[in-house]
Amino acid sequence: MIVVPVKEGENIEKALKKFKRKFEKTGIIKELRKRQAFEKPSVTYRQKILHAIYVQKMQQAEE
């Protein structure tokens, strides 16, 4: 649970900004998006291979 200490007389926008910063550091949103867009390991592996082939072709074209 994220706790944001608010000083007396502190602006609510400032406290909200602190909360958002702490929330981003936990990485919850990043993890949630990663889980929603799950790719099978075989698909990930295939994409890596295709990227490597593309990079290799680009390097050969430069030479």
All heavy atoms as TSV, in Angstrom:
chain	resi	resn	atom	element	x	y	z
A	1	MET	N	N	0.841	-1.164	0.000
A	1	MET	CA	C	0.000	0.000	0.000
A	1	MET	C	C	0.898	1.242	0.000
A	1	MET	O	O	1.884	1.312	0.732
A	1	MET	CB	C	-0.880	-0.001	1.239
A	1	MET	CG	C	-1.876	1.114	1.256
A	1	MET	SD	S	-3.275	0.701	2.262
A	1	MET	CE	C	-3.073	1.828	3.612
A	2	ILE	N	N	0.547	2.202	-0.809
A	2	ILE	CA	C	1.339	3.413	-0.928
A	2	ILE	C	C	0.834	4.447	0.073
A	2	ILE	O	O	-0.350	4.762	0.104
A	2	ILE	CB	C	1.256	3.977	-2.353
A	2	ILE	CG1	C	1.780	2.956	-3.351
A	2	ILE	CG2	C	2.028	5.276	-2.465
A	2	ILE	CD1	C	1.595	3.345	-4.787
A	3	VAL	N	N	1.763	4.960	0.860
A	3	VAL	CA	C	1.414	5.971	1.850
A	3	VAL	C	C	2.155	7.258	1.497
A	3	VAL	O	O	3.370	7.246	1.293
A	3	VAL	CB	C	1.819	5.512	3.266
A	3	VAL	CG1	C	1.504	6.591	4.283
A	3	VAL	CG2	C	1.109	4.221	3.615
A	4	VAL	N	N	1.403	8.343	1.404
A	4	VAL	CA	C	1.988	9.644	1.105
A	4	VAL	C	C	1.719	10.568	2.282
A	4	VAL	O	O	0.580	10.963	2.516
A	4	VAL	CB	C	1.384	10.243	-0.188
A	4	VAL	CG1	C	1.993	11.601	-0.477
A	4	VAL	CG2	C	1.565	9.304	-1.360
A	5	PRO	N	N	2.771	10.910	3.031
A	5	PRO	CA	C	2.561	11.829	4.158
A	5	PRO	C	C	2.267	13.244	3.642
A	5	PRO	O	O	2.988	13.766	2.803
A	5	PRO	CB	C	3.888	11.784	4.915
A	5	PRO	CG	C	4.882	11.313	3.924
A	5	PRO	CD	C	4.144	10.465	2.934
A	6	VAL	N	N	1.193	13.835	4.133
A	6	VAL	CA	C	0.793	15.178	3.717
A	6	VAL	C	C	0.983	16.111	4.901
A	6	VAL	O	O	0.436	15.895	5.969
A	6	VAL	CB	C	-0.671	15.196	3.245
A	6	VAL	CG1	C	-1.081	16.583	2.823
A	6	VAL	CG2	C	-0.895	14.200	2.122
A	7	LYS	N	N	1.760	17.155	4.669
A	7	LYS	CA	C	1.998	18.135	5.729
A	7	LYS	C	C	0.793	19.056	5.830
A	7	LYS	O	O	0.049	19.242	4.864
A	7	LYS	CB	C	3.244	18.951	5.422
A	7	LYS	CG	C	4.505	18.122	5.386
A	7	LYS	CD	C	5.687	18.934	4.955
A	7	LYS	CE	C	6.901	18.036	4.791
A	7	LYS	NZ	N	8.010	18.729	4.152
A	8	GLU	N	N	0.626	19.631	6.983
A	8	GLU	CA	C	-0.492	20.528	7.192
A	8	GLU	C	C	-0.324	21.772	6.319
A	8	GLU	O	O	0.738	22.376	6.263
A	8	GLU	CB	C	-0.578	20.945	8.659
A	8	GLU	CG	C	-1.885	21.641	8.986
A	8	GLU	CD	C	-2.080	21.801	10.480
A	8	GLU	OE1	O	-1.646	20.898	11.218
A	8	GLU	OE2	O	-2.652	22.813	10.875
A	9	GLY	N	N	-1.374	22.110	5.603
A	9	GLY	CA	C	-1.348	23.275	4.728
A	9	GLY	C	C	-0.747	22.988	3.362
A	9	GLY	O	O	-0.645	23.889	2.540
A	10	GLU	N	N	-0.356	21.721	3.105
A	10	GLU	CA	C	0.220	21.373	1.803
A	10	GLU	C	C	-0.883	21.270	0.760
A	10	GLU	O	O	-1.978	20.775	1.029
A	10	GLU	CB	C	0.974	20.046	1.899
A	10	GLU	CG	C	1.742	19.709	0.642
A	10	GLU	CD	C	2.555	18.438	0.781
A	10	GLU	OE1	O	2.326	17.697	1.761
A	10	GLU	OE2	O	3.392	18.187	-0.078
A	11	ASN	N	N	-0.578	21.710	-0.419
A	11	ASN	CA	C	-1.525	21.706	-1.518
A	11	ASN	C	C	-1.890	20.261	-1.899
A	11	ASN	O	O	-1.025	19.385	-1.950
A	11	ASN	CB	C	-0.897	22.429	-2.716
A	11	ASN	CG	C	-1.908	22.818	-3.750
A	11	ASN	OD1	O	-3.057	22.407	-3.682
A	11	ASN	ND2	N	-1.477	23.609	-4.711
A	12	ILE	N	N	-3.152	20.030	-2.188
A	12	ILE	CA	C	-3.612	18.675	-2.538
A	12	ILE	C	C	-3.017	18.224	-3.868
A	12	ILE	O	O	-2.735	17.046	-4.064
A	12	ILE	CB	C	-5.160	18.590	-2.547
A	12	ILE	CG1	C	-5.635	17.131	-2.666
A	12	ILE	CG2	C	-5.735	19.388	-3.698
A	12	ILE	CD1	C	-5.459	16.363	-1.408
A	13	GLU	N	N	-2.801	19.177	-4.789
A	13	GLU	CA	C	-2.197	18.824	-6.080
A	13	GLU	C	C	-0.771	18.299	-5.888
A	13	GLU	O	O	-0.336	17.376	-6.566
A	13	GLU	CB	C	-2.181	20.020	-7.029
A	13	GLU	CG	C	-3.524	20.322	-7.683
A	13	GLU	CD	C	-4.432	21.154	-6.797
A	13	GLU	OE1	O	-3.917	21.843	-5.884
A	13	GLU	OE2	O	-5.653	21.085	-7.003
A	14	LYS	N	N	-0.063	18.912	-4.947
A	14	LYS	CA	C	1.307	18.498	-4.655
A	14	LYS	C	C	1.321	17.082	-4.074
A	14	LYS	O	O	2.155	16.249	-4.436
A	14	LYS	CB	C	1.940	19.483	-3.669
A	14	LYS	CG	C	3.416	19.590	-3.770
A	14	LYS	CD	C	3.909	20.738	-2.914
A	14	LYS	CE	C	5.314	21.105	-3.296
A	14	LYS	NZ	N	5.843	22.180	-2.470
A	15	ALA	N	N	0.376	16.809	-3.188
A	15	ALA	CA	C	0.286	15.479	-2.591
A	15	ALA	C	C	-0.090	14.442	-3.645
A	15	ALA	O	O	0.431	13.319	-3.648
A	15	ALA	CB	C	-0.745	15.477	-1.471
A	16	LEU	N	N	-0.972	14.815	-4.551
A	16	LEU	CA	C	-1.374	13.904	-5.620
A	16	LEU	C	C	-0.200	13.608	-6.544
A	16	LEU	O	O	-0.015	12.471	-6.998
A	16	LEU	CB	C	-2.530	14.513	-6.407
A	16	LEU	CG	C	-3.209	13.639	-7.442
A	16	LEU	CD1	C	-3.795	12.404	-6.770
A	16	LEU	CD2	C	-4.297	14.407	-8.159
A	17	LYS	N	N	0.616	14.614	-6.805
A	17	LYS	CA	C	1.795	14.448	-7.643
A	17	LYS	C	C	2.780	13.471	-6.991
A	17	LYS	O	O	3.348	12.607	-7.670
A	17	LYS	CB	C	2.465	15.804	-7.856
A	17	LYS	CG	C	3.347	15.889	-9.049
A	17	LYS	CD	C	3.790	17.327	-9.263
A	17	LYS	CE	C	4.289	17.518	-10.668
A	17	LYS	NZ	N	4.676	18.889	-10.943
A	18	LYS	N	N	2.956	13.594	-5.660
A	18	LYS	CA	C	3.824	12.675	-4.920
A	18	LYS	C	C	3.298	11.250	-5.033
A	18	LYS	O	O	4.058	10.298	-5.237
A	18	LYS	CB	C	3.887	13.061	-3.445
A	18	LYS	CG	C	4.769	14.210	-3.126
A	18	LYS	CD	C	4.770	14.434	-1.612
A	18	LYS	CE	C	5.511	15.667	-1.204
A	18	LYS	NZ	N	5.466	15.876	0.259
A	19	PHE	N	N	1.975	11.103	-4.902
A	19	PHE	CA	C	1.366	9.775	-4.991
A	19	PHE	C	C	1.605	9.166	-6.362
A	19	PHE	O	O	1.982	8.004	-6.480
A	19	PHE	CB	C	-0.134	9.871	-4.718
A	19	PHE	CG	C	-0.857	8.581	-4.971
A	19	PHE	CD1	C	-0.785	7.548	-4.064
A	19	PHE	CD2	C	-1.605	8.408	-6.125
A	19	PHE	CE1	C	-1.443	6.348	-4.291
A	19	PHE	CE2	C	-2.262	7.227	-6.368
A	19	PHE	CZ	C	-2.182	6.190	-5.451
A	20	LYS	N	N	1.394	9.959	-7.413
A	20	LYS	CA	C	1.587	9.452	-8.775
A	20	LYS	C	C	3.025	9.015	-9.002
A	20	LYS	O	O	3.280	7.981	-9.631
A	20	LYS	CB	C	1.202	10.525	-9.797
A	20	LYS	CG	C	-0.285	10.723	-9.925
A	20	LYS	CD	C	-0.600	11.776	-10.970
A	20	LYS	CE	C	-2.082	12.022	-11.094
A	20	LYS	NZ	N	-2.403	13.049	-12.096
A	21	ARG	N	N	3.974	9.799	-8.486
A	21	ARG	CA	C	5.390	9.469	-8.643
A	21	ARG	C	C	5.714	8.147	-7.956
A	21	ARG	O	O	6.384	7.279	-8.519
A	21	ARG	CB	C	6.237	10.596	-8.062
A	21	ARG	CG	C	7.442	10.902	-8.900
A	21	ARG	CD	C	8.271	12.067	-8.390
A	21	ARG	NE	N	7.531	13.319	-8.389
A	21	ARG	CZ	C	7.433	14.139	-7.339
A	21	ARG	NH1	N	8.030	13.856	-6.209
A	21	ARG	NH2	N	6.747	15.255	-7.411
A	22	LYS	N	N	5.217	7.973	-6.735
A	22	LYS	CA	C	5.461	6.736	-6.001
A	22	LYS	C	C	4.799	5.550	-6.707
A	22	LYS	O	O	5.358	4.460	-6.775
A	22	LYS	CB	C	4.926	6.834	-4.567
A	22	LYS	CG	C	5.842	7.541	-3.625
A	22	LYS	CD	C	5.352	7.382	-2.200
A	22	LYS	CE	C	6.328	7.966	-1.226
A	22	LYS	NZ	N	5.962	7.706	0.169
A	23	PHE	N	N	3.604	5.780	-7.231
A	23	PHE	CA	C	2.864	4.731	-7.921
A	23	PHE	C	C	3.603	4.285	-9.174
A	23	PHE	O	O	3.686	3.092	-9.467
A	23	PHE	CB	C	1.464	5.235	-8.273
A	23	PHE	CG	C	0.558	4.185	-8.823
A	23	PHE	CD1	C	0.038	3.203	-8.011
A	23	PHE	CD2	C	0.216	4.178	-10.168
A	23	PHE	CE1	C	-0.809	2.231	-8.506
A	23	PHE	CE2	C	-0.629	3.214	-10.677
A	23	PHE	CZ	C	-1.137	2.243	-9.845
A	24	GLU	N	N	4.177	5.237	-9.919
A	24	GLU	CA	C	4.932	4.890	-11.123
A	24	GLU	C	C	6.177	4.087	-10.776
A	24	GLU	O	O	6.549	3.166	-11.515
A	24	GLU	CB	C	5.330	6.152	-11.881
A	24	GLU	CG	C	4.228	6.706	-12.748
A	24	GLU	CD	C	4.682	7.890	-13.572
A	24	GLU	OE1	O	5.899	8.042	-13.801
A	24	GLU	OE2	O	3.809	8.666	-13.984
A	25	LYS	N	N	6.827	4.429	-9.673
A	25	LYS	CA	C	8.049	3.728	-9.282
A	25	LYS	C	C	7.790	2.267	-8.935
A	25	LYS	O	O	8.680	1.433	-9.068
A	25	LYS	CB	C	8.715	4.436	-8.105
A	25	LYS	CG	C	9.449	5.685	-8.495
A	25	LYS	CD	C	10.182	6.274	-7.320
A	25	LYS	CE	C	10.899	7.536	-7.720
A	25	LYS	NZ	N	11.636	8.135	-6.601
A	26	THR	N	N	6.580	1.947	-8.482
A	26	THR	CA	C	6.280	0.560	-8.137
A	26	THR	C	C	6.193	-0.316	-9.371
A	26	THR	O	O	6.412	-1.523	-9.298
A	26	THR	CB	C	4.955	0.443	-7.358
A	26	THR	OG1	O	3.898	0.959	-8.155
A	26	THR	CG2	C	5.025	1.167	-6.033
A	27	GLY	N	N	5.853	0.270	-10.524
A	27	GLY	CA	C	5.806	-0.483	-11.778
A	27	GLY	C	C	4.536	-1.288	-11.954
A	27	GLY	O	O	4.500	-2.224	-12.752
A	28	ILE	N	N	3.488	-0.954	-11.239
A	28	ILE	CA	C	2.237	-1.708	-11.305
A	28	ILE	C	C	1.596	-1.588	-12.692
A	28	ILE	O	O	1.174	-2.582	-13.275
A	28	ILE	CB	C	1.256	-1.233	-10.209
A	28	ILE	CG1	C	1.817	-1.593	-8.832
A	28	ILE	CG2	C	-0.122	-1.850	-10.411
A	28	ILE	CD1	C	1.057	-1.001	-7.682
A	29	ILE	N	N	1.544	-0.373	-13.209
A	29	ILE	CA	C	0.912	-0.151	-14.514
A	29	ILE	C	C	1.682	-0.877	-15.616
A	29	ILE	O	O	1.092	-1.504	-16.498
A	29	ILE	CB	C	0.811	1.359	-14.827
A	29	ILE	CG1	C	-0.105	2.053	-13.828
A	29	ILE	CG2	C	0.341	1.602	-16.241
A	29	ILE	CD1	C	-1.557	1.634	-13.919
A	30	LYS	N	N	3.013	-0.812	-15.551
A	30	LYS	CA	C	3.841	-1.476	-16.554
A	30	LYS	C	C	3.589	-2.980	-16.543
A	30	LYS	O	O	3.440	-3.620	-17.592
A	30	LYS	CB	C	5.311	-1.176	-16.271
A	30	LYS	CG	C	6.230	-1.394	-17.440
A	30	LYS	CD	C	7.660	-1.047	-17.085
A	30	LYS	CE	C	7.865	0.443	-17.103
A	30	LYS	NZ	N	9.267	0.835	-16.932
A	31	GLU	N	N	3.519	-3.551	-15.343
A	31	GLU	CA	C	3.270	-4.984	-15.199
A	31	GLU	C	C	1.877	-5.350	-15.706
A	31	GLU	O	O	1.696	-6.371	-16.365
A	31	GLU	CB	C	3.424	-5.394	-13.732
A	31	GLU	CG	C	3.188	-6.854	-13.461
A	31	GLU	CD	C	4.272	-7.748	-14.026
A	31	GLU	OE1	O	5.393	-7.276	-14.241
A	31	GLU	OE2	O	3.970	-8.938	-14.267
A	32	LEU	N	N	0.896	-4.510	-15.419
A	32	LEU	CA	C	-0.464	-4.764	-15.859
A	32	LEU	C	C	-0.556	-4.779	-17.382
A	32	LEU	O	O	-1.154	-5.681	-17.972
A	32	LEU	CB	C	-1.409	-3.696	-15.290
A	32	LEU	CG	C	-2.883	-3.813	-15.656
A	32	LEU	CD1	C	-3.466	-5.080	-15.038
A	32	LEU	CD2	C	-3.640	-2.609	-15.179
A	33	ARG	N	N	0.055	-3.813	-18.021
A	33	ARG	CA	C	0.038	-3.757	-19.487
A	33	ARG	C	C	0.755	-4.948	-20.085
A	33	ARG	O	O	0.344	-5.501	-21.102
A	33	ARG	CB	C	0.670	-2.454	-19.967
A	33	ARG	CG	C	-0.217	-1.274	-19.704
A	33	ARG	CD	C	0.293	-0.024	-20.371
A	33	ARG	NE	N	-0.618	1.083	-20.091
A	33	ARG	CZ	C	-0.235	2.299	-19.770
A	33	ARG	NH1	N	1.041	2.585	-19.716
A	33	ARG	NH2	N	-1.103	3.237	-19.522
A	34	LYS	N	N	1.858	-5.350	-19.448
A	34	LYS	CA	C	2.619	-6.497	-19.925
A	34	LYS	C	C	1.770	-7.769	-19.852
A	34	LYS	O	O	1.771	-8.586	-20.771
A	34	LYS	CB	C	3.884	-6.650	-19.083
A	34	LYS	CG	C	4.778	-7.770	-19.501
A	34	LYS	CD	C	5.991	-7.839	-18.589
A	34	LYS	CE	C	6.756	-9.118	-18.788
A	34	LYS	NZ	N	7.808	-9.272	-17.779
A	35	ARG	N	N	1.014	-7.912	-18.787
A	35	ARG	CA	C	0.179	-9.107	-18.632
A	35	ARG	C	C	-1.014	-9.108	-19.588
A	35	ARG	O	O	-1.449	-10.163	-20.035
A	35	ARG	CB	C	-0.321	-9.221	-17.196
A	35	ARG	CG	C	0.761	-9.616	-16.234
A	35	ARG	CD	C	0.263	-9.614	-14.813
A	35	ARG	NE	N	1.345	-9.899	-13.894
A	35	ARG	CZ	C	1.285	-10.858	-12.984
A	35	ARG	NH1	N	0.221	-11.597	-12.857
A	35	ARG	NH2	N	2.305	-11.053	-12.183
A	36	GLN	N	N	-1.547	-7.923	-19.882
A	36	GLN	CA	C	-2.681	-7.842	-20.797
A	36	GLN	C	C	-2.267	-8.214	-22.216
A	36	GLN	O	O	-3.036	-8.803	-22.965
A	36	GLN	CB	C	-3.277	-6.430	-20.807
A	36	GLN	CG	C	-4.113	-6.142	-19.592
A	36	GLN	CD	C	-4.654	-4.721	-19.601
A	36	GLN	OE1	O	-4.167	-3.871	-20.328
A	36	GLN	NE2	N	-5.647	-4.471	-18.775
A	37	ALA	N	N	-1.046	-7.858	-22.591
A	37	ALA	CA	C	-0.579	-8.105	-23.945
A	37	ALA	C	C	0.398	-9.282	-23.945
A	37	ALA	O	O	1.502	-9.191	-24.450
A	37	ALA	CB	C	0.081	-6.852	-24.502
A	38	PHE	N	N	-0.015	-10.399	-23.397
A	38	PHE	CA	C	0.864	-11.569	-23.295
A	38	PHE	C	C	1.150	-12.142	-24.674
A	38	PHE	O	O	0.258	-12.283	-25.510
A	38	PHE	CB	C	0.217	-12.647	-22.426
A	38	PHE	CG	C	1.035	-13.907	-22.356
A	38	PHE	CD1	C	2.155	-13.964	-21.564
A	38	PHE	CD2	C	0.685	-15.014	-23.095
A	38	PHE	CE1	C	2.914	-15.115	-21.486
A	38	PHE	CE2	C	1.432	-16.175	-23.029
A	38	PHE	CZ	C	2.556	-16.218	-22.218
A	39	GLU	N	N	2.410	-12.444	-24.906
A	39	GLU	CA	C	2.818	-13.111	-26.139
A	39	GLU	C	C	3.404	-14.466	-25.769
A	39	GLU	O	O	4.134	-14.588	-24.783
A	39	GLU	CB	C	3.884	-12.298	-26.867
A	39	GLU	CG	C	3.353	-11.099	-27.582
A	39	GLU	CD	C	4.459	-10.422	-28.401
A	39	GLU	OE1	O	5.648	-10.707	-28.180
A	39	GLU	OE2	O	4.116	-9.610	-29.254
A	40	LYS	N	N	3.103	-15.441	-26.590
A	40	LYS	CA	C	3.682	-16.747	-26.356
A	40	LYS	C	C	5.189	-16.667	-26.570
A	40	LYS	O	O	5.661	-15.887	-27.403
A	40	LYS	CB	C	3.082	-17.770	-27.323
A	40	LYS	CG	C	1.620	-18.033	-27.067
A	40	LYS	CD	C	0.985	-19.142	-27.875
A	40	LYS	CE	C	1.680	-19.614	-29.091
A	40	LYS	NZ	N	0.934	-20.603	-29.869
A	41	PRO	N	N	5.954	-17.463	-25.838
A	41	PRO	CA	C	7.411	-17.429	-25.997
A	41	PRO	C	C	7.860	-17.737	-27.430
A	41	PRO	O	O	8.836	-17.174	-27.903
A	41	PRO	CB	C	7.905	-18.505	-25.028
A	41	PRO	CG	C	6.845	-18.592	-23.999
A	41	PRO	CD	C	5.560	-18.299	-24.709
A	42	SER	N	N	7.112	-18.597	-28.120
A	42	SER	CA	C	7.490	-18.921	-29.495
A	42	SER	C	C	7.354	-17.702	-30.401
A	42	SER	O	O	8.156	-17.491	-31.315
A	42	SER	CB	C	6.628	-20.070	-30.027
A	42	SER	OG	O	5.259	-19.709	-30.014
A	43	VAL	N	N	6.348	-16.879	-30.158
A	43	VAL	CA	C	6.144	-15.665	-30.950
A	43	VAL	C	C	7.268	-14.671	-30.672
A	43	VAL	O	O	7.827	-14.061	-31.592
A	43	VAL	CB	C	4.767	-15.034	-30.645
A	43	VAL	CG1	C	4.611	-13.695	-31.335
A	43	VAL	CG2	C	3.651	-15.977	-31.052
A	44	THR	N	N	7.621	-14.519	-29.410
A	44	THR	CA	C	8.706	-13.617	-29.029
A	44	THR	C	C	10.016	-14.055	-29.669
A	44	THR	O	O	10.762	-13.235	-30.211
A	44	THR	CB	C	8.859	-13.583	-27.499
A	44	THR	OG1	O	7.606	-13.276	-26.906
A	44	THR	CG2	C	9.879	-12.559	-27.062
A	45	TYR	N	N	10.281	-15.357	-29.639
A	45	TYR	CA	C	11.497	-15.907	-30.220
A	45	TYR	C	C	11.534	-15.650	-31.719
A	45	TYR	O	O	12.549	-15.239	-32.276
A	45	TYR	CB	C	11.581	-17.408	-29.917
A	45	TYR	CG	C	12.797	-18.087	-30.500
A	45	TYR	CD1	C	14.058	-17.834	-29.987
A	45	TYR	CD2	C	12.675	-18.980	-31.553
A	45	TYR	CE1	C	15.178	-18.446	-30.513
A	45	TYR	CE2	C	13.786	-19.605	-32.094
A	45	TYR	CZ	C	15.039	-19.337	-31.566
A	45	TYR	OH	O	16.154	-19.938	-32.097
A	46	ARG	N	N	10.408	-15.850	-32.378
A	46	ARG	CA	C	10.332	-15.640	-33.828
A	46	ARG	C	C	10.596	-14.172	-34.171
A	46	ARG	O	O	11.289	-13.874	-35.143
A	46	ARG	CB	C	8.951	-16.056	-34.336
A	46	ARG	CG	C	8.710	-15.784	-35.789
A	46	ARG	CD	C	8.678	-17.076	-36.573
A	46	ARG	NE	N	8.284	-16.828	-37.953
A	46	ARG	CZ	C	9.151	-16.924	-38.964
A	46	ARG	NH1	N	10.384	-17.276	-38.739
A	46	ARG	NH2	N	8.744	-16.696	-40.187
A	47	GLN	N	N	10.055	-13.260	-33.380
A	47	GLN	CA	C	10.280	-11.831	-33.623
A	47	GLN	C	C	11.753	-11.466	-33.456
A	47	GLN	O	O	12.285	-10.658	-34.219
A	47	GLN	CB	C	9.426	-10.984	-32.683
A	47	GLN	CG	C	7.964	-10.944	-33.073
A	47	GLN	CD	C	7.121	-10.117	-32.114
A	47	GLN	OE1	O	7.547	-9.829	-31.000
A	47	GLN	NE2	N	5.937	-9.746	-32.553
A	48	LYS	N	N	12.414	-12.072	-32.475
A	48	LYS	CA	C	13.835	-11.815	-32.273
A	48	LYS	C	C	14.642	-12.284	-33.484
A	48	LYS	O	O	15.563	-11.601	-33.929
A	48	LYS	CB	C	14.339	-12.526	-31.018
A	48	LYS	CG	C	14.044	-11.816	-29.742
A	48	LYS	CD	C	14.706	-12.524	-28.568
A	48	LYS	CE	C	14.420	-11.827	-27.272
A	48	LYS	NZ	N	15.034	-12.519	-26.127
A	49	ILE	N	N	14.302	-13.443	-33.994
A	49	ILE	CA	C	15.003	-13.973	-35.158
A	49	ILE	C	C	14.791	-13.070	-36.369
A	49	ILE	O	O	15.740	-12.732	-37.081
A	49	ILE	CB	C	14.537	-15.415	-35.469
A	49	ILE	CG1	C	15.056	-16.362	-34.389
A	49	ILE	CG2	C	15.027	-15.859	-36.844
A	49	ILE	CD1	C	14.567	-17.777	-34.527
A	50	LEU	N	N	13.554	-12.663	-36.607
A	50	LEU	CA	C	13.263	-11.782	-37.743
A	50	LEU	C	C	13.992	-10.451	-37.611
A	50	LEU	O	O	14.506	-9.906	-38.594
A	50	LEU	CB	C	11.757	-11.557	-37.873
A	50	LEU	CG	C	10.933	-12.774	-38.300
A	50	LEU	CD1	C	9.445	-12.446	-38.246
A	50	LEU	CD2	C	11.324	-13.208	-39.712
A	51	HIS	N	N	14.066	-9.926	-36.405
A	51	HIS	CA	C	14.785	-8.670	-36.185
A	51	HIS	C	C	16.276	-8.846	-36.459
A	51	HIS	O	O	16.915	-7.976	-37.067
A	51	HIS	CB	C	14.552	-8.169	-34.767
A	51	HIS	CG	C	15.252	-6.884	-34.470
A	51	HIS	ND1	N	14.856	-5.691	-35.024
A	51	HIS	CD2	C	16.337	-6.606	-33.712
A	51	HIS	CE1	C	15.667	-4.727	-34.607
A	51	HIS	NE2	N	16.568	-5.266	-33.796
A	52	ALA	N	N	16.833	-9.964	-36.010
A	52	ALA	CA	C	18.254	-10.234	-36.229
A	52	ALA	C	C	18.551	-10.347	-37.729
A	52	ALA	O	O	19.572	-9.838	-38.207
A	52	ALA	CB	C	18.661	-11.514	-35.507
A	53	ILE	N	N	17.660	-10.988	-38.468
A	53	ILE	CA	C	17.827	-11.102	-39.918
A	53	ILE	C	C	17.786	-9.718	-40.562
A	53	ILE	O	O	18.607	-9.393	-41.423
A	53	ILE	CB	C	16.736	-12.016	-40.520
A	53	ILE	CG1	C	16.970	-13.467	-40.071
A	53	ILE	CG2	C	16.715	-11.922	-42.033
A	53	ILE	CD1	C	15.832	-14.403	-40.396
A	54	TYR	N	N	16.864	-8.894	-40.117
A	54	TYR	CA	C	16.731	-7.540	-40.648
A	54	TYR	C	C	17.997	-6.724	-40.380
A	54	TYR	O	O	18.529	-6.066	-41.282
A	54	TYR	CB	C	15.514	-6.858	-40.016
A	54	TYR	CG	C	15.394	-5.393	-40.327
A	54	TYR	CD1	C	14.930	-4.967	-41.564
A	54	TYR	CD2	C	15.746	-4.431	-39.385
A	54	TYR	CE1	C	14.822	-3.625	-41.864
A	54	TYR	CE2	C	15.643	-3.086	-39.668
A	54	TYR	CZ	C	15.178	-2.679	-40.906
A	54	TYR	OH	O	15.082	-1.345	-41.198
A	55	VAL	N	N	18.508	-6.801	-39.173
A	55	VAL	CA	C	19.711	-6.055	-38.803
A	55	VAL	C	C	20.894	-6.538	-39.633
A	55	VAL	O	O	21.701	-5.741	-40.121
A	55	VAL	CB	C	19.996	-6.189	-37.288
A	55	VAL	CG1	C	21.374	-5.656	-36.928
A	55	VAL	CG2	C	18.927	-5.470	-36.496
A	56	GLN	N	N	20.983	-7.837	-39.810
A	56	GLN	CA	C	22.081	-8.401	-40.579
A	56	GLN	C	C	22.025	-7.927	-42.032
A	56	GLN	O	O	23.049	-7.562	-42.617
A	56	GLN	CB	C	22.016	-9.924	-40.519
A	56	GLN	CG	C	23.280	-10.616	-40.977
A	56	GLN	CD	C	23.216	-12.104	-40.720
A	56	GLN	OE1	O	22.132	-12.697	-40.753
A	56	GLN	NE2	N	24.359	-12.705	-40.473
A	57	LYS	N	N	20.844	-7.883	-42.614
A	57	LYS	CA	C	20.690	-7.394	-43.993
A	57	LYS	C	C	21.083	-5.924	-44.098
A	57	LYS	O	O	21.721	-5.511	-45.068
A	57	LYS	CB	C	19.259	-7.584	-44.475
A	57	LYS	CG	C	18.923	-8.995	-44.858
A	57	LYS	CD	C	17.511	-9.090	-45.405
A	57	LYS	CE	C	17.153	-10.514	-45.750
A	57	LYS	NZ	N	15.773	-10.635	-46.246
A	58	MET	N	N	20.707	-5.133	-43.090
A	58	MET	CA	C	21.051	-3.714	-43.097
A	58	MET	C	C	22.561	-3.510	-43.004
A	58	MET	O	O	23.126	-2.649	-43.679
A	58	MET	CB	C	20.350	-2.987	-41.942
A	58	MET	CG	C	18.843	-2.922	-42.071
A	58	MET	SD	S	18.287	-2.067	-43.536
A	58	MET	CE	C	18.681	-0.401	-43.098
A	59	GLN	N	N	23.217	-4.321	-42.192
A	59	GLN	CA	C	24.688	-4.227	-42.067
A	59	GLN	C	C	25.377	-4.627	-43.352
A	59	GLN	O	O	26.377	-4.025	-43.742
A	59	GLN	CB	C	25.160	-5.076	-40.895
A	59	GLN	CG	C	24.826	-4.496	-39.533
A	59	GLN	CD	C	25.219	-5.399	-38.390
A	59	GLN	OE1	O	25.593	-6.565	-38.594
A	59	GLN	NE2	N	25.132	-4.879	-37.171
A	60	GLN	N	N	24.850	-5.634	-44.027
A	60	GLN	CA	C	25.431	-6.069	-45.282
A	60	GLN	C	C	25.219	-5.015	-46.367
A	60	GLN	O	O	26.072	-4.814	-47.229
A	60	GLN	CB	C	24.832	-7.400	-45.733
A	60	GLN	CG	C	25.321	-8.576	-44.917
A	60	GLN	CD	C	24.670	-9.888	-45.342
A	60	GLN	OE1	O	23.739	-9.899	-46.133
A	60	GLN	NE2	N	25.147	-10.989	-44.775
A	61	ALA	N	N	24.105	-4.324	-46.324
A	61	ALA	CA	C	23.820	-3.284	-47.316
A	61	ALA	C	C	24.764	-2.098	-47.142
A	61	ALA	O	O	25.116	-1.442	-48.119
A	61	ALA	CB	C	22.369	-2.829	-47.179
A	62	GLU	N	N	25.183	-1.820	-45.918
A	62	GLU	CA	C	26.111	-0.715	-45.656
A	62	GLU	C	C	27.496	-1.012	-46.198
A	62	GLU	O	O	28.219	-0.117	-46.593
A	62	GLU	CB	C	26.196	-0.432	-44.156
A	62	GLU	CG	C	24.982	0.260	-43.591
A	62	GLU	CD	C	25.114	0.530	-42.102
A	62	GLU	OE1	O	26.157	0.180	-41.511
A	62	GLU	OE2	O	24.168	1.092	-41.533
A	63	GLU	N	N	27.874	-2.266	-46.211
A	63	GLU	CA	C	29.236	-2.645	-46.653
A	63	GLU	C	C	29.362	-2.627	-48.110
A	63	GLU	O	O	29.129	-2.294	-49.032
A	63	GLU	CB	C	29.581	-4.046	-46.162
A	63	GLU	CG	C	29.706	-4.109	-44.662
A	63	GLU	CD	C	29.917	-5.531	-44.171
A	63	GLU	OE1	O	29.918	-6.464	-44.987
A	63	GLU	OE2	O	30.076	-5.705	-42.962
